[in-house]
Amino acid sequence: MKIAFVYDVPYPWHIGGIEAMNYNEAEELAKHNEVHFFTTLWEGMPGSSFTRNGIHYHAIHRTGQASIYRHGRRSIREAVAYSASLKGLYDYKFDAVITNAFPVLHLGFLKRYCKAKGSKLIIEVAEVWDRDYWRSYIGPVAGDMAYAYSKSAIRGADSYIAISSTTATALENIGIKREKIRIFAPCMDDALIAKAKNGVAKRSKTVLFSGRLIKEKGLDKWIDVVKKAHLIDSSVKGLIIGSGPEKRHIDKLIAESGMGDVISVRRFYPDAKSLYRKIRCSALLLHMSTREGLGIIAIESVALGTPVLLPSYTPIPKEVADMCTVREENSIPKAIVNIARSNKPARYIHNLKNLGIYSKSNISGFYRKLLNAS
């Protein structure tokens, strides 16, 4: 089969959980299919047209971290430019086009392309933003318009891949038929996880976070509860791994809290192996996010044997949260200390059977059934 992946942010030049999952799919499908990846040109990419791990890349619009995330949120101008640059797809005839629901503006073009070429359109969906969130994101008037447009734009695909049952329900709520929706999130590399687990790891009393540094990750609360845990047990430390528009603000919060010697911040590791090693030797992963489509880092942490601590308000889907330890926000500092001091971290990990949903090894079989479905 000839398959096109259409995503505006490419992994590993842009580090993110959803981006890594998209890359996993493209890489696996490229083993037995002709796979093209239409994306943007980021710093570090070898050019605008190249092949890597069997994937034929077409970097059709130059962008980067600063331009695509303006004022702490996705740039509408960049989304328009990316969507306009997709006209190069008409030089090819694909059997299937696989894309992400965001940045939304490209969906109309892809629906027209698939209709003209007779291609299947598959939309992967991490989150479905409701009216209130759109309004909080870009203002009441623009938010209402964006909400109405996004509902219309996302309709009309042949199939939808939701990363969780929560997302699947949200798609149904905007009129997508349930029979068109599959739940699949191949974010976990079983072989890499197994290799990392076999390594000798001495646990520290480090509380870890890894992810995009954006407001929705709740790092202001994260810093506050780690500080409170440190005041209970001075050996508890914090480590934030990531990059993003909130980096300066987070550095300022840490300094103002007097935690400069306790909480450190570093950029993403260049490879999963290094990140997994750090997760494996940490006491726990603390995830205070107020908005989250899946929580891939939580899945990886549980798989590696490192407990994940979540607040009771967590937006992480139930099938992920059920593997973690969940506490009321005011009791999290004490829970951090208890987990950090424990010599049996496994007691804070639950329902490991849920990990099967996220296995990368299931990609080929899943897409074989989906693409061959009538």
ZAMARGU-4260 file (C-alpha; in steps of 0.2 Angstrom, whole numbers, plus 5000, padded with zeros to 4 digits):
<rodrens>
0) 5000/5000/5000 | 5005/5018/4997 | 5002/5028/5013 | 5004/5046/5018 | 5006/5053/5035
5) 5002/5071/5037 | 5008/5079/5053 | 5014/5097/5055 | 5027/5093/5069 | 5039/5079/5066
10) 5048/5067/5079 | 5062/5067/5084 | 5065/5085/5078 | 5050/5090/5089 | 5049/5079/5105
15) 5032/5075/5111 | 5022/5059/5116 | 5009/5060/5102 | 5023/5064/5089 | 5033/5049/5095
20) 5017/5038/5093 | 5014/5045/5076 | 5032/5041/5071 | 5031/5023/5078 | 5016/5020/5067
25) 5025/5027/5051 | 5041/5017/5055 | 5032/5001/5057 | 5021/5003/5042 | 5036/5007/5031
30) 5043/4990/5034 | 5029/4983/5022 | 5022/4998/5013 | 5027/5014/5004 | 5026/5027/5017
35) 5027/5046/5014 | 5027/5059/5028 | 5022/5077/5024 | 5027/5088/5038 | 5036/5105/5042
40) 5055/5109/5041 | 5063/5110/5058 | 5080/5114/5063 | 5091/5098/5062 | 5082/5090/5048
45) 5094/5085/5034 | 5084/5094/5021 | 5066/5096/5013 | 5066/5079/5005 | 5075/5064/5012
50) 5072/5046/5017 | 5075/5040/5035 | 5071/5022/5042 | 5061/5019/5026 | 5050/5034/5028
55) 5050/5047/5013 | 5050/5064/5021 | 5043/5080/5013 | 5046/5095/5024 | 5035/5107/5014
60) 5035/5122/5026 | 5049/5129/5037 | 5045/5132/5055 | 5051/5129/5072 | 5048/5130/5091
65) 5047/5149/5092 | 5036/5151/5077 | 5024/5137/5079 | 5021/5141/5098 | 5017/5159/5099
70) 5012/5167/5115 | 5012/5150/5123 | 5000/5142/5111 | 4999/5136/5093 | 5001/5149/5080
75) 4985/5150/5068 | 4996/5159/5055 | 5008/5144/5055 | 4993/5132/5054 | 4987/5142/5039
80) 5004/5141/5030 | 5006/5123/5033 | 4988/5119/5026 | 4992/5129/5011 | 5008/5120/5008
85) 5000/5103/5007 | 4995/5105/4989 | 5011/5094/4984 | 5000/5079/4989 | 4991/5080/4972
90) 5008/5074/4964 | 5004/5057/4972 | 4990/5044/4973 | 4989/5037/4990 | 4978/5022/4996
95) 4977/5030/5013 | 4980/5047/5022 | 4983/5046/5040 | 4983/5063/5050 | 4980/5071/5066
100) 4965/5081/5070 | 4976/5096/5074 | 4979/5109/5068 | 4962/5107/5061 | 4964/5119/5046
105) 4972/5106/5036 | 4957/5094/5037 | 4946/5102/5024 | 4960/5101/5011 | 4963/5082/5015
110) 4945/5078/5013 | 4945/5086/4996 | 4961/5077/4991 | 4954/5060/4997 | 4938/5062/4988
115) 4947/5067/4972 | 4960/5053/4973 | 4949/5039/4980 | 4960/5038/4996 | 4954/5033/5013
120) 4955/5047/5026 | 4960/5041/5044 | 4960/5055/5057 | 4969/5051/5074 | 4962/5061/5089
125) 4971/5064/5105 | 4958/5077/5112 | 4942/5084/5107 | 4941/5102/5113 | 4924/5108/5119
130) 4917/5126/5117 | 4923/5132/5134 | 4941/5126/5131 | 4941/5135/5114 | 4935/5151/5122
135) 4948/5150/5135 | 4961/5147/5122 | 4958/5161/5110 | 4944/5171/5117 | 4925/5170/5117
140) 4921/5176/5099 | 4935/5167/5091 | 4933/5152/5102 | 4914/5150/5097 | 4919/5151/5079
145) 4934/5139/5081 | 4923/5127/5090 | 4910/5127/5076 | 4923/5125/5063 | 4932/5111/5071
150) 4916/5101/5074 | 4913/5103/5055 | 4931/5100/5049 | 4933/5084/5059 | 4918/5075/5052
155) 4918/5066/5035 | 4933/5054/5038 | 4932/5035/5034 | 4939/5031/5051 | 4945/5039/5067
160) 4958/5033/5079 | 4955/5039/5097 | 4969/5037/5110 | 4957/5033/5124 | 4939/5029/5129
165) 4937/5047/5135 | 4942/5053/5117 | 4931/5041/5109 | 4916/5047/5119 | 4920/5065/5115
170) 4920/5061/5097 | 4903/5053/5098 | 4897/5068/5107 | 4901/5079/5092 | 4892/5067/5080
175) 4905/5054/5075 | 4897/5037/5073 | 4904/5024/5085 | 4907/5011/5072 | 4919/5023/5064
180) 4930/5024/5080 | 4944/5013/5085 | 4954/5015/5101 | 4973/5013/5099 | 4988/5021/5106
185) 5004/5012/5101 | 5016/5023/5112 | 5026/5009/5121 | 5041/5001/5114 | 5040/4984/5122
190) 5058/4979/5118 | 5066/4995/5124 | 5055/4995/5140 | 5061/4977/5144 | 5079/4981/5141
195) 5078/4996/5152 | 5070/4986/5166 | 5084/4973/5165 | 5097/4987/5169 | 5102/4989/5187
200) 5094/5005/5193 | 5097/5012/5211 | 5081/5022/5216 | 5084/5040/5221 | 5072/5051/5230
205) 5069/5061/5214 | 5052/5067/5209 | 5051/5067/5190 | 5041/5076/5177 | 5044/5075/5158
210) 5034/5083/5145 | 5031/5099/5135 | 5033/5115/5146 | 5015/5122/5144 | 5003/5130/5156
215) 4991/5115/5155 | 5005/5103/5163 | 5001/5111/5180 | 5020/5114/5184 | 5016/5128/5196
220) 5007/5116/5207 | 5020/5103/5203 | 5034/5114/5210 | 5023/5119/5225 | 5019/5101/5231
225) 5037/5095/5228 | 5043/5110/5239 | 5030/5104/5253 | 5037/5086/5251 | 5055/5092/5253
230) 5050/5101/5269 | 5044/5085/5276 | 5059/5075/5270 | 5074/5086/5264 | 5081/5071/5254
235) 5067/5073/5241 | 5072/5082/5226 | 5064/5087/5209 | 5068/5085/5191 | 5059/5093/5177
240) 5063/5087/5159 | 5057/5096/5144 | 5056/5112/5134 | 5042/5124/5129 | 5035/5141/5130
245) 5034/5141/5149 | 5052/5137/5152 | 5057/5155/5158 | 5041/5156/5169 | 5045/5139/5177
250) 5063/5144/5180 | 5056/5160/5189 | 5044/5150/5200 | 5058/5139/5205 | 5069/5153/5210
255) 5055/5162/5219 | 5051/5147/5229 | 5068/5145/5235 | 5070/5128/5227 | 5084/5132/5216
260) 5095/5119/5224 | 5081/5106/5225 | 5072/5107/5209 | 5082/5106/5192 | 5076/5108/5174
265) 5085/5100/5159 | 5080/5099/5141 | 5073/5083/5133 | 5085/5068/5132 | 5090/5065/5113
270) 5085/5047/5115 | 5072/5036/5124 | 5085/5025/5132 | 5092/5040/5142 | 5075/5045/5147
275) 5070/5028/5153 | 5086/5026/5163 | 5081/5042/5172 | 5063/5036/5175 | 5069/5019/5181
280) 5080/5027/5195 | 5068/5040/5200 | 5057/5037/5215 | 5041/5042/5206 | 5033/5052/5192
285) 5022/5066/5197 | 5009/5072/5184 | 4999/5087/5189 | 4992/5091/5172 | 4975/5099/5170
290) 4973/5094/5152 | 4980/5078/5145 | 4974/5067/5130 | 4983/5051/5136 | 4998/5053/5148
295) 5011/5043/5138 | 5025/5047/5150 | 5014/5039/5164 | 5011/5023/5154 | 5030/5022/5151
300) 5034/5025/5169 | 5022/5012/5175 | 5029/4999/5163 | 5047/5003/5169 | 5042/5000/5187
305) 5042/5018/5193 | 5026/5023/5202 | 5015/5037/5195 | 5006/5049/5207 | 4991/5059/5201
310) 4979/5071/5208 | 4961/5066/5210 | 4956/5079/5197 | 4967/5071/5184 | 4961/5072/5166
315) 4972/5057/5161 | 4960/5043/5155 | 4953/5030/5167 | 4962/5016/5159 | 4979/5025/5162
320) 4974/5032/5179 | 4969/5015/5185 | 4988/5009/5184 | 4993/5024/5195 | 4992/5030/5213
325) 4978/5044/5214 | 4977/5056/5229 | 4968/5072/5234 | 4979/5087/5230 | 4982/5092/5248
330) 4988/5074/5252 | 5001/5073/5238 | 5016/5080/5247 | 5015/5066/5260 | 5011/5053/5247
335) 5027/5058/5238 | 5037/5056/5254 | 5029/5039/5257 | 5033/5033/5240 | 5051/5040/5240
340) 5054/5031/5256 | 5047/5014/5251 | 5058/4999/5247 | 5043/4992/5238 | 5038/5004/5224
345) 5027/4990/5215 | 5014/4992/5229 | 5010/5009/5221 | 5007/5002/5204 | 4991/4994/5199
350) 4982/4985/5185 | 4997/4981/5174 | 4986/4971/5162 | 4980/4988/5155 | 4998/4990/5147
355) 4993/4979/5132 | 4982/4993/5125 | 4998/5003/5122 | 5010/4991/5114 | 5020/4996/5098
360) 5020/4978/5093 | 5002/4979/5088 | 5004/4992/5075 | 5005/4981/5060 | 4990/4970/5064
365) 4979/4985/5069 | 4982/4994/5053 | 4980/4979/5042 | 4963/4976/5049 | 4959/4995/5047
370) 4965/4998/5030 | 4957/4982/5023 | 4940/4985/5030 | 4927/4989/5018
</rodrens>
